[in-house]
Amino acid sequence: METIYKNYFRKKNKDPVLKAIEKIPIFETLSYKELKNIAHLTHERNYKLNEYVFKKHAPAEGMYVILDGEIEIKDPDSGNIYAKLHEGDFFGELALLDEEPRSASAISIKTSRLIGFFRTDLLTLIKRYPDLGNKILLNLARVLGERLRKTNKELTNSK
Amino acid sequence: MLPFFTPIISMLVFSFLFTTIFLHTVDYIEGHTKSRPLGVTLILGVSITSIILFINSFISNLGLQIKAFTKKMQKDDFAINLENLSLQIKESLPEFFSDLVPESDKVILIAKNFLINIFQSILALLGSAGSFFFISFMVLIFTIILLIEYHDFKRSLVRFIPNKYLEIGLRTIYNIEQQISKYLRGQILAASSVAVLSIIGLFILNEFGANITLVIFIGIIAGLANLIPMIGPFIGMIPAILIAIMNNIGNELALTHSLFGIIPSPFYTFDIILMFIIVQQIDNNFITPLVVGESVGLHPMAVMIVLLIGGTLIGPLGMLFAIPAAGVLKVLLKEIIFITKNSHLL
């Protein structure tokens, strides 16, 4: 019984896409089956060294999760580097909600493998699995709320 | 080479269109039952059963209509009635036009030939029924596969988009899907309302003695014909006028009937035309703007040009698909212009 149980769970954890997305805050609290449904909608992409994932001001369509490699988020105008993201990190999640252009560029500074989850995928998900769609939207709202609270705190502290 | 692929392409186009029509409902059922095959089975099952029931009932009712008409023809006074009709029409028309009306004995010959032609067409249709069933079966199979695997197919397609165009490609695919789906669902809703309104209109005409049979079928045919923009509405009136004439030959009251007591309307012909014009006006001014809206957003002039191109290239089917195809081209063009203008962003 124990062997079956272990094998069952080992099999689950083998999928790198599932492993990566289960750690993302907007996919937290989701069951294995729900994560599988999401993984089924995502797009795995490979990026060469110095290839742009997206450019500043480009129309934004969705978020990315890094499976492996390294991504640099920077402002091409000022040359400021905002972040260097590694395996398991995610970026661009705001694009799931609004259609504002990208505020910075994302460049692959190592050969990278990313998972893309886009607004059209979220809309499809809401139609096909409304409960799951609602959970993701709630998680997104929670993540944004937390960020807002953090920004407020930082603003108060800076005063 | 091309003629060989044409039926396959048509099958795929039809399957894709049916998939687009049913996709939302299948997604909805899947969301509630957690089973996609069940959704596909339910939707296609209900649709196929309805189509079979409609065709079955239509054929049996048409059979009855033909039987009644044949009986009428066999009566001695039918030829006399037809002769009288020819004479009456000749008398009521100015001299120039009356020459165009054939002699009374020729009328019977024309009527006979007309009926023979109809039966020959039905036989030819039955002859091609084999290939029709094969095509329908293949379309059904393709539709089932597409409906079940649609999202996976789409994902596979996205794999071929280069990274540079990934996001814009996804947006384009989504917009095309929305464009076609909105247009088709709107058209189906508009066609259904035209069918219902035509049925009501025909029932009202019957109340005034029009004696039109197969009302529900005529209404459905009018609704279906309405799917072809601009020309469709006129196709819809033809069966109603034909049946009114068939049923009223020999009926003096129907022959001398006049619309609003002023305009001569033999066999309620102008009543039927007026009724269909009213239905079209209701559809064009109230229903279509409401359900189809600005889904395609093409200028009426562009619609006419697109219809002409579709009709010239493929015939009636081309006219049916011309508008959604133009809608897709419009989306593609918009994205291509965006890409050309903003190539530095990609």
HADDOCK unambig.tbl for C-alpha pairs under 7 A between the chains (distance, minus, plus):
assign (segid A and resid 54 and name CA) (segid B and resid 346 and name CA) 6.96 0.50 0.50
assign (segid A and resid 55 and name CA) (segid B and resid 345 and name CA) 5.62 0.50 0.50
assign (segid A and resid 55 and name CA) (segid B and resid 346 and name CA) 6.54 0.50 0.50
assign (segid A and resid 57 and name CA) (segid B and resid 345 and name CA) 6.76 0.50 0.50
assign (segid A and resid 58 and name CA) (segid B and resid 345 and name CA) 5.18 0.50 0.50
assign (segid A and resid 58 and name CA) (segid B and resid 346 and name CA) 6.94 0.50 0.50
assign (segid A and resid 61 and name CA) (segid B and resid 167 and name CA) 5.77 0.50 0.50
assign (segid A and resid 120 and name CA) (segid B and resid 174 and name CA) 6.66 0.50 0.50
assign (segid A and resid 127 and name CA) (segid B and resid 27 and name CA) 6.25 0.50 0.50
assign (segid A and resid 127 and name CA) (segid B and resid 28 and name CA) 6.28 0.50 0.50
assign (segid A and resid 128 and name CA) (segid B and resid 27 and name CA) 4.72 0.50 0.50
assign (segid A and resid 128 and name CA) (segid B and resid 28 and name CA) 5.86 0.50 0.50
assign (segid A and resid 128 and name CA) (segid B and resid 30 and name CA) 6.13 0.50 0.50
assign (segid A and resid 128 and name CA) (segid B and resid 31 and name CA) 4.60 0.50 0.50
assign (segid A and resid 129 and name CA) (segid B and resid 31 and name CA) 4.43 0.50 0.50
assign (segid A and resid 130 and name CA) (segid B and resid 31 and name CA) 6.32 0.50 0.50
